[in-house]
Amino acid sequence: MAADRSYTGLRVLRVDVDKQVEALREPGATMRSTLVVFQGRKEITRSVGVTDTDTIRSSVRRTLI
């Protein structure tokens, strides 16, 4: 999605949960496969364990509107 031009303005931050444990604390991610979508500093949506591409795209797209 980061390379898809229809997602202009999207910033993707990837965290290696084995090496960057401290990066999980602030957003309160307690499990692997946690997707937290922010608009600015406001959390818009959160999902855990979701792997369906369409569901993930839909969650992200809501923040870009």
PDBQT receptor file of N, H, CA, C and O in Angstrom, charges set to zero:
ATOM      1  N   MET A   1       0.817  -1.191   0.000  1.00  0.00    +0.000 N 
ATOM      2  CA  MET A   1       0.000   0.000   0.000  1.00  0.00    +0.000 C 
ATOM      3  C   MET A   1       0.860   1.254   0.000  1.00  0.00    +0.000 C 
ATOM      4  O   MET A   1       0.477   2.266  -0.587  1.00  0.00    +0.000 OA
ATOM      5  N   ALA A   2       1.999   1.200   0.641  1.00  0.00    +0.000 N 
ATOM      6  H   ALA A   2       2.310   0.378   1.118  1.00  0.00    +0.000 HD
ATOM      7  CA  ALA A   2       2.859   2.381   0.709  1.00  0.00    +0.000 C 
ATOM      8  C   ALA A   2       3.297   2.824  -0.682  1.00  0.00    +0.000 C 
ATOM      9  O   ALA A   2       3.527   4.014  -0.896  1.00  0.00    +0.000 OA
ATOM     10  N   ALA A   3       3.417   1.909  -1.622  1.00  0.00    +0.000 N 
ATOM     11  H   ALA A   3       3.230   0.942  -1.448  1.00  0.00    +0.000 HD
ATOM     12  CA  ALA A   3       3.833   2.248  -2.984  1.00  0.00    +0.000 C 
ATOM     13  C   ALA A   3       2.649   2.587  -3.889  1.00  0.00    +0.000 C 
ATOM     14  O   ALA A   3       2.851   3.077  -5.000  1.00  0.00    +0.000 OA
ATOM     15  N   ASP A   4       1.434   2.338  -3.443  1.00  0.00    +0.000 N 
ATOM     16  H   ASP A   4       1.270   1.940  -2.540  1.00  0.00    +0.000 HD
ATOM     17  CA  ASP A   4       0.221   2.581  -4.227  1.00  0.00    +0.000 C 
ATOM     18  C   ASP A   4      -0.143   4.059  -4.154  1.00  0.00    +0.000 C 
ATOM     19  O   ASP A   4      -0.355   4.592  -3.064  1.00  0.00    +0.000 OA
ATOM     20  N   ARG A   5      -0.218   4.718  -5.291  1.00  0.00    +0.000 N 
ATOM     21  H   ARG A   5      -0.046   4.285  -6.176  1.00  0.00    +0.000 HD
ATOM     22  CA  ARG A   5      -0.483   6.166  -5.330  1.00  0.00    +0.000 C 
ATOM     23  C   ARG A   5      -1.856   6.554  -4.803  1.00  0.00    +0.000 C 
ATOM     24  O   ARG A   5      -2.070   7.714  -4.452  1.00  0.00    +0.000 OA
ATOM     25  N   SER A   6      -2.782   5.621  -4.742  1.00  0.00    +0.000 N 
ATOM     26  H   SER A   6      -2.608   4.679  -5.027  1.00  0.00    +0.000 HD
ATOM     27  CA  SER A   6      -4.094   5.955  -4.198  1.00  0.00    +0.000 C 
ATOM     28  C   SER A   6      -4.060   6.101  -2.672  1.00  0.00    +0.000 C 
ATOM     29  O   SER A   6      -5.049   6.499  -2.056  1.00  0.00    +0.000 OA
ATOM     30  N   TYR A   7      -2.918   5.777  -2.080  1.00  0.00    +0.000 N 
ATOM     31  H   TYR A   7      -2.115   5.455  -2.581  1.00  0.00    +0.000 HD
ATOM     32  CA  TYR A   7      -2.736   5.938  -0.638  1.00  0.00    +0.000 C 
ATOM     33  C   TYR A   7      -1.770   7.075  -0.337  1.00  0.00    +0.000 C 
ATOM     34  O   TYR A   7      -0.954   6.973   0.579  1.00  0.00    +0.000 OA
ATOM     35  N   THR A   8      -1.861   8.151  -1.099  1.00  0.00    +0.000 N 
ATOM     36  H   THR A   8      -2.524   8.234  -1.843  1.00  0.00    +0.000 HD
ATOM     37  CA  THR A   8      -0.992   9.311  -0.896  1.00  0.00    +0.000 C 
ATOM     38  C   THR A   8      -1.137   9.822   0.536  1.00  0.00    +0.000 C 
ATOM     39  O   THR A   8      -2.249   9.964   1.043  1.00  0.00    +0.000 OA
ATOM     40  N   GLY A   9      -0.030  10.089   1.165  1.00  0.00    +0.000 N 
ATOM     41  H   GLY A   9       0.873   9.974   0.753  1.00  0.00    +0.000 HD
ATOM     42  CA  GLY A   9      -0.050  10.580   2.542  1.00  0.00    +0.000 C 
ATOM     43  C   GLY A   9       0.098   9.490   3.583  1.00  0.00    +0.000 C 
ATOM     44  O   GLY A   9       0.187   9.776   4.777  1.00  0.00    +0.000 OA
ATOM     45  N   LEU A  10       0.124   8.253   3.144  1.00  0.00    +0.000 N 
ATOM     46  H   LEU A  10       0.051   8.021   2.174  1.00  0.00    +0.000 HD
ATOM     47  CA  LEU A  10       0.262   7.126   4.069  1.00  0.00    +0.000 C 
ATOM     48  C   LEU A  10       1.715   6.985   4.497  1.00  0.00    +0.000 C 
ATOM     49  O   LEU A  10       2.624   6.994   3.667  1.00  0.00    +0.000 OA
ATOM     50  N   ARG A  11       1.919   6.856   5.783  1.00  0.00    +0.000 N 
ATOM     51  H   ARG A  11       1.181   6.848   6.458  1.00  0.00    +0.000 HD
ATOM     52  CA  ARG A  11       3.250   6.586   6.328  1.00  0.00    +0.000 C 
ATOM     53  C   ARG A  11       3.181   5.240   7.032  1.00  0.00    +0.000 C 
ATOM     54  O   ARG A  11       2.355   5.029   7.920  1.00  0.00    +0.000 OA
ATOM     55  N   VAL A  12       4.048   4.344   6.627  1.00  0.00    +0.000 N 
ATOM     56  H   VAL A  12       4.718   4.515   5.905  1.00  0.00    +0.000 HD
ATOM     57  CA  VAL A  12       4.058   2.998   7.195  1.00  0.00    +0.000 C 
ATOM     58  C   VAL A  12       5.247   2.870   8.127  1.00  0.00    +0.000 C 
ATOM     59  O   VAL A  12       6.382   3.158   7.747  1.00  0.00    +0.000 OA
ATOM     60  N   LEU A  13       4.983   2.439   9.340  1.00  0.00    +0.000 N 
ATOM     61  H   LEU A  13       4.062   2.205   9.649  1.00  0.00    +0.000 HD
ATOM     62  CA  LEU A  13       6.041   2.179  10.310  1.00  0.00    +0.000 C 
ATOM     63  C   LEU A  13       5.994   0.690  10.629  1.00  0.00    +0.000 C 
ATOM     64  O   LEU A  13       4.984   0.176  11.109  1.00  0.00    +0.000 OA
ATOM     65  N   ARG A  14       7.072   0.025  10.363  1.00  0.00    +0.000 N 
ATOM     66  H   ARG A  14       7.893   0.443   9.973  1.00  0.00    +0.000 HD
ATOM     67  CA  ARG A  14       7.151  -1.408  10.616  1.00  0.00    +0.000 C 
ATOM     68  C   ARG A  14       8.036  -1.623  11.835  1.00  0.00    +0.000 C 
ATOM     69  O   ARG A  14       9.122  -1.052  11.934  1.00  0.00    +0.000 OA
ATOM     70  N   VAL A  15       7.567  -2.443  12.756  1.00  0.00    +0.000 N 
ATOM     71  H   VAL A  15       6.685  -2.906  12.677  1.00  0.00    +0.000 HD
ATOM     72  CA  VAL A  15       8.305  -2.712  13.987  1.00  0.00    +0.000 C 
ATOM     73  C   VAL A  15       8.678  -4.190  14.026  1.00  0.00    +0.000 C 
ATOM     74  O   VAL A  15       7.834  -5.061  13.817  1.00  0.00    +0.000 OA
ATOM     75  N   ASP A  16       9.935  -4.457  14.291  1.00  0.00    +0.000 N 
ATOM     76  H   ASP A  16      10.621  -3.750  14.460  1.00  0.00    +0.000 HD
ATOM     77  CA  ASP A  16      10.404  -5.820  14.502  1.00  0.00    +0.000 C 
ATOM     78  C   ASP A  16      10.151  -6.139  15.977  1.00  0.00    +0.000 C 
ATOM     79  O   ASP A  16      10.874  -5.663  16.853  1.00  0.00    +0.000 OA
ATOM     80  N   VAL A  17       9.135  -6.935  16.243  1.00  0.00    +0.000 N 
ATOM     81  H   VAL A  17       8.548  -7.322  15.531  1.00  0.00    +0.000 HD
ATOM     82  CA  VAL A  17       8.723  -7.183  17.624  1.00  0.00    +0.000 C 
ATOM     83  C   VAL A  17       9.769  -7.912  18.449  1.00  0.00    +0.000 C 
ATOM     84  O   VAL A  17       9.707  -7.894  19.679  1.00  0.00    +0.000 OA
ATOM     85  N   ASP A  18      10.719  -8.545  17.799  1.00  0.00    +0.000 N 
ATOM     86  H   ASP A  18      10.769  -8.559  16.800  1.00  0.00    +0.000 HD
ATOM     87  CA  ASP A  18      11.772  -9.235  18.532  1.00  0.00    +0.000 C 
ATOM     88  C   ASP A  18      12.896  -8.285  18.931  1.00  0.00    +0.000 C 
ATOM     89  O   ASP A  18      13.559  -8.495  19.948  1.00  0.00    +0.000 OA
ATOM     90  N   LYS A  19      13.112  -7.240  18.132  1.00  0.00    +0.000 N 
ATOM     91  H   LYS A  19      12.574  -7.070  17.306  1.00  0.00    +0.000 HD
ATOM     92  CA  LYS A  19      14.221  -6.327  18.374  1.00  0.00    +0.000 C 
ATOM     93  C   LYS A  19      13.788  -4.961  18.884  1.00  0.00    +0.000 C 
ATOM     94  O   LYS A  19      14.609  -4.231  19.441  1.00  0.00    +0.000 OA
ATOM     95  N   GLN A  20      12.533  -4.599  18.713  1.00  0.00    +0.000 N 
ATOM     96  H   GLN A  20      11.866  -5.191  18.261  1.00  0.00    +0.000 HD
ATOM     97  CA  GLN A  20      12.065  -3.265  19.079  1.00  0.00    +0.000 C 
ATOM     98  C   GLN A  20      10.886  -3.341  20.052  1.00  0.00    +0.000 C 
ATOM     99  O   GLN A  20       9.868  -2.680  19.848  1.00  0.00    +0.000 OA
ATOM    100  N   VAL A  21      11.018  -4.114  21.067  1.00  0.00    +0.000 N 
ATOM    101  H   VAL A  21      11.845  -4.651  21.233  1.00  0.00    +0.000 HD
ATOM    102  CA  VAL A  21       9.940  -4.340  22.037  1.00  0.00    +0.000 C 
ATOM    103  C   VAL A  21       9.428  -3.025  22.612  1.00  0.00    +0.000 C 
ATOM    104  O   VAL A  21       8.224  -2.865  22.811  1.00  0.00    +0.000 OA
ATOM    105  N   GLU A  22      10.323  -2.089  22.879  1.00  0.00    +0.000 N 
ATOM    106  H   GLU A  22      11.301  -2.219  22.718  1.00  0.00    +0.000 HD
ATOM    107  CA  GLU A  22       9.914  -0.810  23.468  1.00  0.00    +0.000 C 
ATOM    108  C   GLU A  22       8.987  -0.019  22.543  1.00  0.00    +0.000 C 
ATOM    109  O   GLU A  22       8.191   0.788  23.023  1.00  0.00    +0.000 OA
ATOM    110  N   ALA A  23       9.071  -0.231  21.243  1.00  0.00    +0.000 N 
ATOM    111  H   ALA A  23       9.717  -0.887  20.853  1.00  0.00    +0.000 HD
ATOM    112  CA  ALA A  23       8.217   0.486  20.293  1.00  0.00    +0.000 C 
ATOM    113  C   ALA A  23       6.763   0.028  20.371  1.00  0.00    +0.000 C 
ATOM    114  O   ALA A  23       5.869   0.714  19.876  1.00  0.00    +0.000 OA
ATOM    115  N   LEU A  24       6.526  -1.114  20.981  1.00  0.00    +0.000 N 
ATOM    116  H   LEU A  24       7.252  -1.672  21.383  1.00  0.00    +0.000 HD
ATOM    117  CA  LEU A  24       5.169  -1.643  21.117  1.00  0.00    +0.000 C 
ATOM    118  C   LEU A  24       4.436  -1.072  22.321  1.00  0.00    +0.000 C 
ATOM    119  O   LEU A  24       3.206  -1.086  22.366  1.00  0.00    +0.000 OA
ATOM    120  N   ARG A  25       5.170  -0.581  23.279  1.00  0.00    +0.000 N 
ATOM    121  H   ARG A  25       6.169  -0.570  23.243  1.00  0.00    +0.000 HD
ATOM    122  CA  ARG A  25       4.559  -0.136  24.534  1.00  0.00    +0.000 C 
ATOM    123  C   ARG A  25       3.662   1.091  24.375  1.00  0.00    +0.000 C 
ATOM    124  O   ARG A  25       2.544   1.113  24.890  1.00  0.00    +0.000 OA
ATOM    125  N   GLU A  26       4.140   2.103  23.670  1.00  0.00    +0.000 N 
ATOM    126  H   GLU A  26       5.048   2.086  23.251  1.00  0.00    +0.000 HD
ATOM    127  CA  GLU A  26       3.373   3.344  23.568  1.00  0.00    +0.000 C 
ATOM    128  C   GLU A  26       2.003   3.150  22.916  1.00  0.00    +0.000 C 
ATOM    129  O   GLU A  26       1.010   3.648  23.446  1.00  0.00    +0.000 OA
ATOM    130  N   PRO A  27       1.915   2.443  21.782  1.00  0.00    +0.000 N 
ATOM    131  CA  PRO A  27       0.579   2.240  21.213  1.00  0.00    +0.000 C 
ATOM    132  C   PRO A  27      -0.186   1.100  21.882  1.00  0.00    +0.000 C 
ATOM    133  O   PRO A  27      -1.340   0.842  21.540  1.00  0.00    +0.000 OA
ATOM    134  N   GLY A  28       0.450   0.420  22.832  1.00  0.00    +0.000 N 
ATOM    135  H   GLY A  28       1.387   0.630  23.110  1.00  0.00    +0.000 HD
ATOM    136  CA  GLY A  28      -0.231  -0.645  23.566  1.00  0.00    +0.000 C 
ATOM    137  C   GLY A  28      -0.450  -1.908  22.753  1.00  0.00    +0.000 C 
ATOM    138  O   GLY A  28      -1.427  -2.625  22.973  1.00  0.00    +0.000 OA
ATOM    139  N   ALA A  29       0.438  -2.188  21.825  1.00  0.00    +0.000 N 
ATOM    140  H   ALA A  29       1.231  -1.606  21.646  1.00  0.00    +0.000 HD
ATOM    141  CA  ALA A  29       0.335  -3.416  21.043  1.00  0.00    +0.000 C 
ATOM    142  C   ALA A  29       0.845  -4.568  21.900  1.00  0.00    +0.000 C 
ATOM    143  O   ALA A  29       2.003  -4.572  22.319  1.00  0.00    +0.000 OA
ATOM    144  N   THR A  30      -0.009  -5.529  22.154  1.00  0.00    +0.000 N 
ATOM    145  H   THR A  30      -0.949  -5.525  21.813  1.00  0.00    +0.000 HD
ATOM    146  CA  THR A  30       0.361  -6.631  23.034  1.00  0.00    +0.000 C 
ATOM    147  C   THR A  30       0.576  -7.938  22.291  1.00  0.00    +0.000 C 
ATOM    148  O   THR A  30       1.056  -8.914  22.869  1.00  0.00    +0.000 OA
ATOM    149  N   MET A  31       0.220  -7.962  21.007  1.00  0.00    +0.000 N 
ATOM    150  H   MET A  31      -0.170  -7.170  20.538  1.00  0.00    +0.000 HD
ATOM    151  CA  MET A  31       0.357  -9.195  20.233  1.00  0.00    +0.000 C 
ATOM    152  C   MET A  31       0.960  -8.889  18.867  1.00  0.00    +0.000 C 
ATOM    153  O   MET A  31       0.881  -7.764  18.375  1.00  0.00    +0.000 OA
ATOM    154  N   ARG A  32       1.556  -9.900  18.272  1.00  0.00    +0.000 N 
ATOM    155  H   ARG A  32       1.620 -10.814  18.673  1.00  0.00    +0.000 HD
ATOM    156  CA  ARG A  32       2.036  -9.773  16.897  1.00  0.00    +0.000 C 
ATOM    157  C   ARG A  32       0.830  -9.549  15.987  1.00  0.00    +0.000 C 
ATOM    158  O   ARG A  32      -0.310  -9.808  16.375  1.00  0.00    +0.000 OA
ATOM    159  N   SER A  33       1.087  -9.077  14.800  1.00  0.00    +0.000 N 
ATOM    160  H   SER A  33       2.012  -8.867  14.485  1.00  0.00    +0.000 HD
ATOM    161  CA  SER A  33       0.039  -8.819  13.803  1.00  0.00    +0.000 C 
ATOM    162  C   SER A  33      -0.977  -7.798  14.297  1.00  0.00    +0.000 C 
ATOM    163  O   SER A  33      -2.173  -7.920  14.031  1.00  0.00    +0.000 OA
ATOM    164  N   THR A  34      -0.497  -6.799  15.013  1.00  0.00    +0.000 N 
ATOM    165  H   THR A  34       0.474  -6.700  15.230  1.00  0.00    +0.000 HD
ATOM    166  CA  THR A  34      -1.365  -5.710  15.450  1.00  0.00    +0.000 C 
ATOM    167  C   THR A  34      -1.204  -4.565  14.467  1.00  0.00    +0.000 C 
ATOM    168  O   THR A  34      -0.090  -4.123  14.187  1.00  0.00    +0.000 OA
ATOM    169  N   LEU A  35      -2.319  -4.094  13.952  1.00  0.00    +0.000 N 
ATOM    170  H   LEU A  35      -3.224  -4.453  14.180  1.00  0.00    +0.000 HD
ATOM    171  CA  LEU A  35      -2.327  -2.953  13.044  1.00  0.00    +0.000 C 
ATOM    172  C   LEU A  35      -3.023  -1.805  13.767  1.00  0.00    +0.000 C 
ATOM    173  O   LEU A  35      -4.197  -1.903  14.123  1.00  0.00    +0.000 OA
ATOM    174  N   VAL A  36      -2.293  -0.730  13.976  1.00  0.00    +0.000 N 
ATOM    175  H   VAL A  36      -1.340  -0.651  13.687  1.00  0.00    +0.000 HD
ATOM    176  CA  VAL A  36      -2.863   0.460  14.613  1.00  0.00    +0.000 C 
ATOM    177  C   VAL A  36      -2.802   1.571  13.569  1.00  0.00    +0.000 C 
ATOM    178  O   VAL A  36      -1.729   1.892  13.057  1.00  0.00    +0.000 OA
ATOM    179  N   VAL A  37      -3.950   2.150  13.260  1.00  0.00    +0.000 N 
ATOM    180  H   VAL A  37      -4.821   1.890  13.676  1.00  0.00    +0.000 HD
ATOM    181  CA  VAL A  37      -4.031   3.201  12.244  1.00  0.00    +0.000 C 
ATOM    182  C   VAL A  37      -4.311   4.518  12.943  1.00  0.00    +0.000 C 
ATOM    183  O   VAL A  37      -5.288   4.660  13.678  1.00  0.00    +0.000 OA
ATOM    184  N   PHE A  38      -3.422   5.486  12.694  1.00  0.00    +0.000 N 
ATOM    185  H   PHE A  38      -2.628   5.370  12.096  1.00  0.00    +0.000 HD
ATOM    186  CA  PHE A  38      -3.546   6.810  13.275  1.00  0.00    +0.000 C 
ATOM    187  C   PHE A  38      -3.848   7.831  12.195  1.00  0.00    +0.000 C 
ATOM    188  O   PHE A  38      -3.463   7.663  11.038  1.00  0.00    +0.000 OA
ATOM    189  N   GLN A  39      -4.532   8.877  12.581  1.00  0.00    +0.000 N 
ATOM    190  H   GLN A  39      -4.845   9.013  13.522  1.00  0.00    +0.000 HD
ATOM    191  CA  GLN A  39      -4.662  10.067  11.754  1.00  0.00    +0.000 C 
ATOM    192  C   GLN A  39      -4.057  11.173  12.605  1.00  0.00    +0.000 C 
ATOM    193  O   GLN A  39      -4.664  11.642  13.568  1.00  0.00    +0.000 OA
ATOM    194  N   GLY A  40      -2.857  11.579  12.232  1.00  0.00    +0.000 N 
ATOM    195  H   GLY A  40      -2.364  11.198  11.449  1.00  0.00    +0.000 HD
ATOM    196  CA  GLY A  40      -2.096  12.460  13.109  1.00  0.00    +0.000 C 
ATOM    197  C   GLY A  40      -1.710  11.669  14.337  1.00  0.00    +0.000 C 
ATOM    198  O   GLY A  40      -1.121  10.594  14.226  1.00  0.00    +0.000 OA
ATOM    199  N   ARG A  41      -2.033  12.184  15.499  1.00  0.00    +0.000 N 
ATOM    200  H   ARG A  41      -2.512  13.058  15.590  1.00  0.00    +0.000 HD
ATOM    201  CA  ARG A  41      -1.728  11.465  16.753  1.00  0.00    +0.000 C 
ATOM    202  C   ARG A  41      -2.934  10.702  17.299  1.00  0.00    +0.000 C 
ATOM    203  O   ARG A  41      -2.834  10.033  18.327  1.00  0.00    +0.000 OA
ATOM    204  N   LYS A  42      -4.068  10.802  16.616  1.00  0.00    +0.000 N 
ATOM    205  H   LYS A  42      -4.150  11.346  15.781  1.00  0.00    +0.000 HD
ATOM    206  CA  LYS A  42      -5.304  10.158  17.079  1.00  0.00    +0.000 C 
ATOM    207  C   LYS A  42      -5.428   8.755  16.486  1.00  0.00    +0.000 C 
ATOM    208  O   LYS A  42      -5.335   8.570  15.273  1.00  0.00    +0.000 OA
ATOM    209  N   GLU A  43      -5.639   7.776  17.358  1.00  0.00    +0.000 N 
ATOM    210  H   GLU A  43      -5.715   7.927  18.344  1.00  0.00    +0.000 HD
ATOM    211  CA  GLU A  43      -5.856   6.408  16.898  1.00  0.00    +0.000 C 
ATOM    212  C   GLU A  43      -7.253   6.321  16.293  1.00  0.00    +0.000 C 
ATOM    213  O   GLU A  43      -8.242   6.684  16.929  1.00  0.00    +0.000 OA
ATOM    214  N   ILE A  44      -7.319   5.836  15.062  1.00  0.00    +0.000 N 
ATOM    215  H   ILE A  44      -6.516   5.541  14.545  1.00  0.00    +0.000 HD
ATOM    216  CA  ILE A  44      -8.588   5.712  14.361  1.00  0.00    +0.000 C 
ATOM    217  C   ILE A  44      -9.150   4.302  14.480  1.00  0.00    +0.000 C 
ATOM    218  O   ILE A  44     -10.340   4.118  14.738  1.00  0.00    +0.000 OA
ATOM    219  N   THR A  45      -8.295   3.318  14.293  1.00  0.00    +0.000 N 
ATOM    220  H   THR A  45      -7.329   3.467  14.083  1.00  0.00    +0.000 HD
ATOM    221  CA  THR A  45      -8.743   1.928  14.382  1.00  0.00    +0.000 C 
ATOM    222  C   THR A  45      -7.572   1.027  14.765  1.00  0.00    +0.000 C 
ATOM    223  O   THR A  45      -6.405   1.382  14.605  1.00  0.00    +0.000 OA
ATOM    224  N   ARG A  46      -7.923  -0.137  15.271  1.00  0.00    +0.000 N 
ATOM    225  H   ARG A  46      -8.871  -0.426  15.401  1.00  0.00    +0.000 HD
ATOM    226  CA  ARG A  46      -6.915  -1.115  15.691  1.00  0.00    +0.000 C 
ATOM    227  C   ARG A  46      -7.461  -2.499  15.377  1.00  0.00    +0.000 C 
ATOM    228  O   ARG A  46      -8.642  -2.779  15.582  1.00  0.00    +0.000 OA
ATOM    229  N   SER A  47      -6.587  -3.354  14.879  1.00  0.00    +0.000 N 
ATOM    230  H   SER A  47      -5.627  -3.126  14.712  1.00  0.00    +0.000 HD
ATOM    231  CA  SER A  47      -6.979  -4.734  14.644  1.00  0.00    +0.000 C 
ATOM    232  C   SER A  47      -5.826  -5.643  15.044  1.00  0.00    +0.000 C 
ATOM    233  O   SER A  47      -4.658  -5.260  14.982  1.00  0.00    +0.000 OA
ATOM    234  N   VAL A  48      -6.177  -6.837  15.450  1.00  0.00    +0.000 N 
ATOM    235  H   VAL A  48      -7.126  -7.148  15.500  1.00  0.00    +0.000 HD
ATOM    236  CA  VAL A  48      -5.174  -7.819  15.858  1.00  0.00    +0.000 C 
ATOM    237  C   VAL A  48      -5.453  -9.117  15.114  1.00  0.00    +0.000 C 
ATOM    238  O   VAL A  48      -6.564  -9.647  15.147  1.00  0.00    +0.000 OA
ATOM    239  N   GLY A  49      -4.428  -9.614  14.446  1.00  0.00    +0.000 N 
ATOM    240  H   GLY A  49      -3.526  -9.184  14.419  1.00  0.00    +0.000 HD
ATOM    241  CA  GLY A  49      -4.546 -10.893  13.765  1.00  0.00    +0.000 C 
ATOM    242  C   GLY A  49      -5.272 -10.851  12.435  1.00  0.00    +0.000 C 
ATOM    243  O   GLY A  49      -5.514 -11.901  11.840  1.00  0.00    +0.000 OA
ATOM    244  N   VAL A  50      -5.625  -9.680  11.955  1.00  0.00    +0.000 N 
ATOM    245  H   VAL A  50      -5.429  -8.827  12.439  1.00  0.00    +0.000 HD
ATOM    246  CA  VAL A  50      -6.318  -9.570  10.675  1.00  0.00    +0.000 C 
ATOM    247  C   VAL A  50      -5.299  -9.710   9.550  1.00  0.00    +0.000 C 
ATOM    248  O   VAL A  50      -4.295  -8.999   9.524  1.00  0.00    +0.000 OA
ATOM    249  N   THR A  51      -5.555 -10.622   8.629  1.00  0.00    +0.000 N 
ATOM    250  H   THR A  51      -6.371 -11.200   8.650  1.00  0.00    +0.000 HD
ATOM    251  CA  THR A  51      -4.642 -10.828   7.509  1.00  0.00    +0.000 C 
ATOM    252  C   THR A  51      -5.319 -10.617   6.160  1.00  0.00    +0.000 C 
ATOM    253  O   THR A  51      -4.653 -10.654   5.126  1.00  0.00    +0.000 OA
ATOM    254  N   ASP A  52      -6.622 -10.399   6.155  1.00  0.00    +0.000 N 
ATOM    255  H   ASP A  52      -7.163 -10.369   6.995  1.00  0.00    +0.000 HD
ATOM    256  CA  ASP A  52      -7.355 -10.177   4.920  1.00  0.00    +0.000 C 
ATOM    257  C   ASP A  52      -6.973  -8.820   4.323  1.00  0.00    +0.000 C 
ATOM    258  O   ASP A  52      -7.168  -7.779   4.949  1.00  0.00    +0.000 OA
ATOM    259  N   THR A  53      -6.433  -8.848   3.117  1.00  0.00    +0.000 N 
ATOM    260  H   THR A  53      -6.274  -9.694   2.608  1.00  0.00    +0.000 HD
ATOM    261  CA  THR A  53      -5.932  -7.635   2.467  1.00  0.00    +0.000 C 
ATOM    262  C   THR A  53      -7.013  -6.575   2.318  1.00  0.00    +0.000 C 
ATOM    263  O   THR A  53      -6.759  -5.402   2.590  1.00  0.00    +0.000 OA
ATOM    264  N   ASP A  54      -8.199  -6.953   1.898  1.00  0.00    +0.000 N 
ATOM    265  H   ASP A  54      -8.405  -7.906   1.676  1.00  0.00    +0.000 HD
ATOM    266  CA  ASP A  54      -9.278  -5.976   1.705  1.00  0.00    +0.000 C 
ATOM    267  C   ASP A  54      -9.674  -5.311   3.018  1.00  0.00    +0.000 C 
ATOM    268  O   ASP A  54      -9.955  -4.113   3.043  1.00  0.00    +0.000 OA
ATOM    269  N   THR A  55      -9.699  -6.061   4.091  1.00  0.00    +0.000 N 
ATOM    270  H   THR A  55      -9.470  -7.034   4.072  1.00  0.00    +0.000 HD
ATOM    271  CA  THR A  55     -10.034  -5.505   5.401  1.00  0.00    +0.000 C 
ATOM    272  C   THR A  55      -8.971  -4.512   5.851  1.00  0.00    +0.000 C 
ATOM    273  O   THR A  55      -9.298  -3.447   6.374  1.00  0.00    +0.000 OA
ATOM    274  N   ILE A  56      -7.723  -4.848   5.654  1.00  0.00    +0.000 N 
ATOM    275  H   ILE A  56      -7.457  -5.713   5.229  1.00  0.00    +0.000 HD
ATOM    276  CA  ILE A  56      -6.630  -3.949   6.032  1.00  0.00    +0.000 C 
ATOM    277  C   ILE A  56      -6.677  -2.676   5.196  1.00  0.00    +0.000 C 
ATOM    278  O   ILE A  56      -6.555  -1.577   5.739  1.00  0.00    +0.000 OA
ATOM    279  N   ARG A  57      -6.850  -2.808   3.891  1.00  0.00    +0.000 N 
ATOM    280  H   ARG A  57      -6.949  -3.700   3.450  1.00  0.00    +0.000 HD
ATOM    281  CA  ARG A  57      -6.937  -1.638   3.012  1.00  0.00    +0.000 C 
ATOM    282  C   ARG A  57      -8.097  -0.730   3.408  1.00  0.00    +0.000 C 
ATOM    283  O   ARG A  57      -7.961   0.493   3.405  1.00  0.00    +0.000 OA
ATOM    284  N   SER A  58      -9.227  -1.321   3.746  1.00  0.00    +0.000 N 
ATOM    285  H   SER A  58      -9.338  -2.315   3.749  1.00  0.00    +0.000 HD
ATOM    286  CA  SER A  58     -10.396  -0.547   4.150  1.00  0.00    +0.000 C 
ATOM    287  C   SER A  58     -10.121   0.242   5.429  1.00  0.00    +0.000 C 
ATOM    288  O   SER A  58     -10.505   1.407   5.539  1.00  0.00    +0.000 OA
ATOM    289  N   SER A  59      -9.466  -0.382   6.379  1.00  0.00    +0.000 N 
ATOM    290  H   SER A  59      -9.153  -1.327   6.290  1.00  0.00    +0.000 HD
ATOM    291  CA  SER A  59      -9.138   0.285   7.637  1.00  0.00    +0.000 C 
ATOM    292  C   SER A  59      -8.220   1.476   7.401  1.00  0.00    +0.000 C 
ATOM    293  O   SER A  59      -8.411   2.542   7.986  1.00  0.00    +0.000 OA
ATOM    294  N   VAL A  60      -7.234   1.290   6.549  1.00  0.00    +0.000 N 
ATOM    295  H   VAL A  60      -7.080   0.424   6.074  1.00  0.00    +0.000 HD
ATOM    296  CA  VAL A  60      -6.285   2.352   6.256  1.00  0.00    +0.000 C 
ATOM    297  C   VAL A  60      -6.942   3.467   5.447  1.00  0.00    +0.000 C 
ATOM    298  O   VAL A  60      -6.730   4.647   5.726  1.00  0.00    +0.000 OA
ATOM    299  N   ARG A  61      -7.732   3.097   4.453  1.00  0.00    +0.000 N 
ATOM    300  H   ARG A  61      -7.904   2.138   4.226  1.00  0.00    +0.000 HD
ATOM    301  CA  ARG A  61      -8.371   4.082   3.583  1.00  0.00    +0.000 C 
ATOM    302  C   ARG A  61      -9.252   5.059   4.364  1.00  0.00    +0.000 C 
ATOM    303  O   ARG A  61      -9.350   6.233   4.006  1.00  0.00    +0.000 OA
ATOM    304  N   ARG A  62      -9.894   4.570   5.437  1.00  0.00    +0.000 N 
ATOM    305  H   ARG A  62      -9.814   3.617   5.728  1.00  0.00    +0.000 HD
ATOM    306  CA  ARG A  62     -10.768   5.441   6.251  1.00  0.00    +0.000 C 
ATOM    307  C   ARG A  62     -10.015   6.633   6.823  1.00  0.00    +0.000 C 
ATOM    308  O   ARG A  62     -10.606   7.691   7.035  1.00  0.00    +0.000 OA
ATOM    309  N   THR A  63      -8.743   6.481   7.071  1.00  0.00    +0.000 N 
ATOM    310  H   THR A  63      -8.263   5.621   6.899  1.00  0.00    +0.000 HD
ATOM    311  CA  THR A  63      -7.967   7.591   7.652  1.00  0.00    +0.000 C 
ATOM    312  C   THR A  63      -7.542   8.607   6.605  1.00  0.00    +0.000 C 
ATOM    313  O   THR A  63      -7.186   9.736   6.941  1.00  0.00    +0.000 OA
ATOM    314  N   LEU A  64      -7.576   8.214   5.344  1.00  0.00    +0.000 N 
ATOM    315  H   LEU A  64      -7.865   7.297   5.071  1.00  0.00    +0.000 HD
ATOM    316  CA  LEU A  64      -7.109   9.093   4.279  1.00  0.00    +0.000 C 
ATOM    317  C   LEU A  64      -8.228   9.956   3.691  1.00  0.00    +0.000 C 
ATOM    318  O   LEU A  64      -7.970  10.820   2.852  1.00  0.00    +0.000 OA
ATOM    319  N   ILE A  65      -9.445   9.729   4.121  1.00  0.00    +0.000 N 
ATOM    320  H   ILE A  65      -9.655   9.027   4.802  1.00  0.00    +0.000 HD
ATOM    321  CA  ILE A  65     -10.599  10.488   3.618  1.00  0.00    +0.000 C 
ATOM    322  C   ILE A  65     -10.725  11.806   4.342  1.00  0.00    +0.000 C 
ATOM    323  O   ILE A  65     -11.636  12.583   4.056  1.00  0.00    +0.000 OA
TER     324      ILE A  65
